[in-house]
C-alpha cells in the first residue's frame, strides 16, 4: 500500500485536478444558473439549515468551484453579497467568467480553507458544497469558519459523502458494470476508449486521490462541536435518487459519449428528479442520515 499523502500533497493534488477539470466542469455535472439550478441550490441550503425564506447577508463560500452555489444564491436573492474562495485558480477563472455573463458582482479569492485572509466576524454565512471531503485539516478549517463568522451567524455544508451511503451506492455501480455491454448494444454505442492521451490518464489518476474523507453523521457533528459551534445539525440527502444516478453515470462512463442518444439523457435526468422528490418527501424525514449518499451539516456560531 502506498504511503498516505501529506497535507501539502493533498492540497497540490486538489489544485491540479480542479485546474484541469475546470473547463468542462459545468457540462460534466449538469450545472446551470437558470430556474432549475436555483431551485436545486435553495433546496439543499434550506434542508441543511432547517429553515426557509430568510435572507443571509454577506456570505463566504469555501471551495466554490465554478460558482454553482454562490451564483445561484445571488440570483435567487438569498444572500446580499458573496465572496467565493477556492484553492484552484482555474475554477475561480470559470466562476468569474460566468458571473460576468450573468451580471453578478462576486469577489473571488484563491486561498486555503484553513487559512482564510478575512477579518474576524465579517460574514453572516459560511457555506460550501462537496468540499469538506477534500480538506486535509478539517479541525483547523472549522476554527477558521468560526473565526470569520459574526456571533450567531450560520454555517452550512451540503453534498458531503456519507461513509455508509457510499458503500451502499457501490451496489448499483457494480450492477451497472455487469449490464453495460448489453446496454451499449441496446443503444448502439461503442465502448469508450479509456484514455486518449497521458493528459487524460493524469486527470483520471488525480480524480481518485483528491477525495480524502467520507463521513458518518457523528464525525461531522464532532468536528463542528470541537470548533465551538452550537446547534449542530446533520441530515441525509439522496438515497434511491443517488442509486439511480450512479447506475446511469456508470453506464454512461463505459460508452463513447457522442454515441449515447439524447433521449437517454432526458430519461435519466427526469428519472433522477422524480426519485429525488421521493427521497425528499418520504425517505429523508424517516430514515437515519447515515445511509444516505450525501450528508448536510449546519451549525451556529456562539452569540
C-alpha positions in Angstrom: 0.0 0.0 0.0 1.5 3.4 -0.9 2.1 5.9 1.9 -0.6 8.3 2.8 -0.3 11.7 1.1 0.8 14.6 3.3 -1.5 17.7 3.8 0.6 19.6 1.3 0.4 16.9 -1.3 -3.4 16.7 -0.9 -3.7 20.4 -1.5 -1.4 20.2 -4.5 -3.4 17.3 -6.0 -6.6 19.2 -5.4 -5.4 22.4 -7.1 -4.0 20.4 -10.1 -7.1 18.3 -10.6 -9.6 21.1 -10.3 -7.5 23.4 -12.6 -7.6 20.6 -15.2 -11.3 19.9 -14.7 -12.5 23.5 -14.6 -13.1 24.0 -18.4 -15.9 21.4 -18.8 -16.9 21.0 -15.1 -20.3 22.6 -15.5 -21.2 20.5 -18.5 -19.9 17.3 -16.9 -22.1 17.8 -13.7 -25.1 19.4 -15.4 -24.6 22.7 -13.5 -26.9 25.5 -14.6 -27.8 29.0 -13.4 -31.5 29.1 -14.5 -34.6 28.3 -12.6 -33.8 24.7 -12.1 -30.3 25.4 -10.8 -31.6 27.9 -8.3 -34.3 25.5 -7.1 -31.7 22.8 -6.5 -29.3 25.0 -4.6 -32.1 26.6 -2.5 -33.5 23.2 -1.7 -30.1 21.9 -0.5 -29.3 25.0 1.6 -32.8 25.1 3.2 -32.6 21.4 4.1 -29.2 21.9 5.7 -30.3 24.9 7.7 -33.8 23.6 8.6 -35.3 26.9 7.8 -36.9 28.7 4.9 -37.2 32.2 3.5 -34.5 34.1 5.4 -32.0 36.5 3.8 -28.5 35.6 4.8 -26.5 38.8 4.4 -22.8 38.6 3.4 -21.8 35.0 2.5 -18.5 33.2 2.1 -18.3 30.1 0.0 -15.5 27.6 0.7 -14.3 25.6 -2.4 -16.7 27.5 -4.6 -15.6 25.8 -7.8 -17.3 27.3 -10.9 -19.9 29.0 -8.8 -22.8 26.6 -8.7 -23.9 27.7 -5.2 -22.7 31.3 -4.9 -24.1 32.4 -8.3 -27.5 30.7 -7.8 -27.9 32.1 -4.3 -27.2 35.6 -5.6 -29.6 35.2 -8.5 -32.3 34.0 -6.0 -31.7 37.0 -3.8 -31.0 34.8 -0.7 -27.6 36.4 0.0 -26.8 40.1 -0.2 -23.2 39.6 -1.4 -20.8 36.7 -1.9 -17.1 36.1 -1.6 -16.1 32.9 -3.4 -12.9 31.1 -2.4 -11.1 28.0 -3.9 -7.6 26.5 -4.0 -7.9 26.2 -7.8 -7.4 29.4 -9.8 -8.8 27.6 -12.9 -12.1 27.1 -11.1 -12.2 30.7 -10.0 -11.5 31.9 -13.5 -14.5 29.9 -14.7 -16.6 31.4 -11.9 -15.5 35.0 -12.8 -16.5 34.3 -16.5 -19.9 33.0 -15.5 -20.5 35.9 -13.1 -19.7 38.4 -15.8 -22.1 36.7 -18.2 -24.9 36.8 -15.6 -24.1 40.3 -14.4 -23.4 39.3 -10.8 -20.9 41.0 -8.6 -18.8 38.3 -6.9 -15.4 38.7 -5.2 -13.1 35.7 -5.8 -10.1 34.8 -3.6 -7.7 31.9 -4.1 -6.9 30.6 -0.6 -6.9 27.6 1.7 -9.9 26.8 3.9 -7.6 26.5 7.0 -6.0 30.0 6.4 -8.7 32.5 5.4 -7.5 36.0 4.6 -10.6 37.7 6.1 -11.2 39.7 9.3 -12.8 38.2 12.4 -16.6 38.3 12.5 -17.0 39.5 8.9 -19.6 37.1 7.4 -23.2 36.1 8.1 -22.9 32.7 6.4 -20.1 30.3 5.6 -21.1 27.6 3.3 -19.9 25.1 0.7 -21.0 22.2 -1.5 -19.0 18.9 -1.8 -15.8 20.4 -0.4 -15.2 19.2 3.2 -14.1 15.8 1.9 -11.2 17.4 0.1 -9.7 19.3 3.1 -6.7 17.7 4.9 -7.1 19.5 8.2 -10.8 19.8 9.0 -10.4 21.0 12.6 -8.2 23.9 11.5 -10.7 24.8 8.8 -13.7 24.8 11.1 -11.8 27.0 13.6 -11.3 29.5 10.7 -15.0 29.2 9.7 -16.0 30.1 13.3 -13.5 33.0 13.4 -14.8 34.8 10.3 -18.5 34.3 11.3 -20.3 37.0 13.2 -21.8 36.0 16.6 -24.9 34.0 16.0 -24.2 33.6 12.2 -24.7 30.3 10.4 -22.6 27.6 8.8 -23.9 25.1 6.2 -22.2 22.5 4.1 -24.0 20.2 1.6 -23.2 17.3 -0.6 -20.6 15.6 1.7 -20.1 11.9 1.1 -21.5 9.5 3.6 -19.3 6.6 4.6 -22.2 4.1 4.7 -24.1 5.7 1.9 -21.1 5.4 -0.4 -20.8 1.7 0.4 -24.5 1.2 -0.4 -24.0 3.1 -3.7 -21.3 0.6 -4.8 -24.1 -1.9 -5.4 -25.8 -0.1 -8.3 -22.4 0.8 -9.7 -21.3 -2.9 -9.8 -24.7 -3.8 -11.3 -24.3 -1.2 -14.0 -20.8 -2.5 -15.0 -22.3 -6.0 -15.2 -25.1 -5.0 -17.7 -23.0 -2.3 -19.5 -22.2 -4.5 -22.6 -25.8 -5.3 -23.2 -26.8 -1.7 -22.6 -24.3 -0.4 -25.2 -25.7 -2.9 -27.8 -29.2 -1.8 -27.0 -28.5 1.9 -27.6 -26.0 1.4 -30.3 -22.9 2.8 -28.6 -19.3 1.9 -28.9 -17.2 1.0 -25.8 -15.4 4.1 -24.5 -11.7 4.4 -25.2 -10.3 4.7 -21.7 -7.7 7.5 -22.3 -6.8 9.3 -25.5 -3.5 10.7 -24.1 -1.3 11.0 -21.0 -3.2 14.2 -20.0 -6.5 12.3 -19.6 -4.8 9.5 -17.8 -3.2 12.0 -15.3 -6.6 13.7 -14.8 -8.2 10.3 -14.0 -5.5 9.4 -11.5 -5.9 12.8 -9.7 -9.7 12.3 -9.5 -9.1 9.3 -7.3 -6.7 10.9 -4.9 -8.4 14.3 -4.2 -11.2 12.7 -2.0 -9.7 12.2 1.4 -12.7 11.8 3.7 -16.1 10.0 3.8 -18.1 10.9 6.9 -20.5 9.5 9.4 -23.0 11.9 10.9 -21.2 11.7 14.3 -17.9 12.7 12.7 -19.3 15.8 11.1 -21.1 16.8 14.3 -17.9 16.2 16.3 -15.8 18.4 14.0 -18.2 21.3 14.3 -18.6 20.8 18.1 -14.8 20.9 18.6 -14.6 24.2 16.8 -17.1 25.7 19.3 -20.2 25.7 17.1 -23.7 25.4 18.6 -27.0 24.0 17.3 -25.1 21.4 15.2 -27.5 19.6 12.8 -26.6 16.7 10.4 -29.1 15.3 7.9 -29.0 13.0 4.9 -29.8 13.6 1.2 -30.4 11.3 -1.7 -31.0 7.6 -1.4 -32.8 6.0 -4.3 -32.1 9.0 -6.5 -28.4 8.5 -5.7 -28.5 4.9 -6.6 -30.3 5.7 -9.9 -27.9 8.5 -10.7 -24.8 6.4 -10.1 -26.1 3.5 -12.0 -26.7 5.7 -15.0 -23.4 7.6 -14.7 -21.6 4.2 -14.5 -23.3 3.0 -17.7 -22.5 6.3 -19.5 -18.8 6.1 -18.4 -18.5 2.8 -20.4 -19.6 4.3 -23.8 -18.5 6.9 -26.2 -20.4 10.0 -25.2 -21.3 11.0 -28.7 -23.0 7.6 -29.3 -25.4 8.0 -26.3 -28.8 9.2 -27.6 -30.1 12.5 -26.3 -33.3 10.7 -25.3 -31.3 8.6 -22.8 -30.1 11.7 -21.1 -33.6 13.2 -20.9 -34.9 9.9 -19.4 -32.1 9.7 -16.9 -32.5 13.3 -15.8 -36.2 13.1 -15.4 -36.0 9.8 -13.5 -33.4 11.3 -11.1 -35.6 14.3 -10.4 -38.7 12.1 -9.7 -36.8 9.9 -7.3 -35.2 12.9 -5.6 -38.7 14.1 -4.8 -39.4 10.7 -3.3 -36.3 11.0 -1.2 -37.1 14.5 0.0 -40.7 13.9 0.8 -40.8 10.4 2.1 -37.4 8.9 2.9 -35.2 11.7 4.3 -37.6 12.6 7.2 -37.9 8.9 8.2 -34.6 7.1 7.7 -31.3 7.6 9.5 -28.9 10.1 7.8 -26.0 7.6 7.8 -27.5 5.5 5.0 -28.0 8.4 2.5 -25.4 9.1 -0.2 -24.8 12.7 0.9 -24.7 14.4 4.3 -25.6 18.1 5.1 -24.3 19.8 8.2 -25.3 23.1 9.7 -24.4 24.9 12.9 -24.4 28.3 14.5 -21.5 30.4 15.9 -21.9 31.3 19.6 -23.8 34.5 20.1 
